[in-house]
Amino acid sequence: MPRMTVNNRPVEFDLDADMPLLYALREAANLTGTKSCGGGDCVGACMVLVDGTALRSCRITLAEAEGRFITTIEGLSRDRSHPVQQAMVAEQAIQCGYCTPGIVIAAAGLLQRNPAPSKEEIETAITNLCRCGVYPRLVSAIQRAGRVMQRGESISAAPAPGISAEDAAASVPALRPLPAETEDGS
């Protein structure tokens, strides 16, 4: 059974070692921030950090991830406080959001290696596809995140994630809380 550290927690997957890491993360570990991107025709939405390097989780098997340190978007920062997340919001470099987790992971990996990348270095390192076309703002966001990481700039915090079930039900007419069952099952 493949063992690894996922988001700083040791885990063991009781799954086929040939399974792509992507599916183990999404289906077994319920880490759904890493998006499924086509299983080979990859647009980069499935990026995770593997020992600090951004890799496509659809192309890595559990056997290849054995003993390694995996960081998903959830492990990067649950409260959206990572400089890349903050800069993406501040620079309005998010549209539909599907590709965003992969881009954030790829950018975080780049900035770990090079906190002050040039436009050309960013364009070479961030190979993720974004159908909404955030590329011009993406370069600015990554460079700004690098400045934040070097303490040369700060960004005011983005709003905290999450919404209560009651608030969601009030905003989305198709959702409504179920009434509590009584002891007799009614």
N, C-alpha and C positions, 0 to 999 in steps of 0.2 A: 504494500500500500504506500503510495507516494506521500512523503512528508516534506513540508516546506514551511516557511514563515510567511504568513499573509497578513499584511497590515500590522506587523509587529506581534502577531499571535501565532504560535506554533500550531500547525494543523496537519492532520493526516486524512487523506481522501480515500475512502473505501470504493474506489472507482478503477476502471481499466486504465492502466498506465499510458495507453496510447490515445486516451481522450485528450482533445485540445484543452489547454488550461482555461480558455475562455468559457467553455461550457461548465467546467467544474466551479469556476468562480460564480457564474450567473445562476446555475441551477442547484448546485449543492451548497454553496456558501451564501447564496442570496445577495451577492454583491452585483447588483444589476446596473450600476453606474457604468461599468465596462460594457459597451454596446457590441452587439453582434453585427458584423460588417460584411458578411458574405462568404466567410470560410475560404479564403484564398484570393478572392477578387477584392482584396482588402483596401479600404479607404482610410484605415487608421483609427476608426472609432473604437477598436478593441485594444488600444494601447494600454500597457501596464509597465511599471518599472520593474525590471528584473535585475537585482543587484545594482540598482541605480541607473540602468540603461533602459531607455524606452524601447520596448519590443511589442510586436503584434501577438496578442495572446491566442489568436486563432491559429497561429503557426507554430506554437510551442506545445508539446505534449506534457502531460503530467510527469512523465518519466524525465523529460528534459528540465523540468522545473524542480525536480527532486533536490532538496537541500539548499535551495536558493531563497532569497528574500524578495518577496513580491509585494509591490505597493500598487493598489488600485486607487481610483479617484476618491473613494470613500476613505482610504487610509492616508491620502495626501493631506486632507483637512476636512473634517466633518462640518465645521462651522464656516467654511468658505474664507478662512483667514490666510490661506497660502498666498504669497505675493502674486503668483500667476492668476489665481482666481480673482483676486482683487483688481488686478490690472485689466483683465478681460472685461470685467463689468465696467470699470472706470472708462475704458476706451471704447465701450460699446462694440466689442468684438464678438458678440454672441447674437445669433439670429434664432434659428429653430432649436438649437441646443443639441441635436443628435451627435454631431461631431465634436462638441465641446469637451467632453471628458478625455477623449483621445488626444486632442490638441493640447489641453492643459497638461496631461501627463508627458507628452513629447517635449513641451516647452520646459517643464520642470526638470526633465532629464538633461536638456541642453544647458539650462542655467546652472545646474550642479557642476557641469564641466567647464562652462564659460559664462561667468556672470555678466559679461558685457559683449554680447555677440553683435556683429555687424548685420546689416540687412541681408547681405549675401549668405552669411553663416546661418541666419534664421531660415531663409528660403531653402537652403540645402538640408537643414536638419528637420524641418517641419514638412514632411511629405504627405501629411494628412489631406484628404480632400474635404472641401466644404462646399456643398452645393449652393449655399446662400451667398458665398463670395465675400467673406469677411477679411480676406487677405491683406488689404492695405492697413486696416486697423489692427490686424494680428501682429504685424511687425512692431508697431508702436506699443502695443500691449506687452509684448515679450521684452522689449527694451526697457519699458517702464518697470516691469517686474524685476528685471536685473538691477535697476537702480534702487528699488526698494530693498532687495536682498542685500545690497551693499550699504544700506542705511543712508543713501544719498537722497532719498525721497520717501514720502509716506503717502498712503492712500487711506481715506476714511473708509471704514468697514462697510461692506455690503450687508444687506439685511440677512438675518439668520434664516437658515433653511427650515422648511416644515410648515405645516398648517394642521390645525386640529381637525378631527373628523367632523365635528359640528360645523366649523367654518366652511369646510369643503362642501358639506351637505347644503349649507345655506347658499353657497355660490353656484353650485352645480345641481340643477333641478333633478337630474337623473339619479343623484345619490341621496339617500336618506337613511338615517340611523334606524336599525331594527329595534323594535320594542323589546325590552327584557322579558325573558320567559319566566313564567311563574313556576312554582314547585310542581304543579300538576301537568306541566308541559304545554300549557296554553299561552 
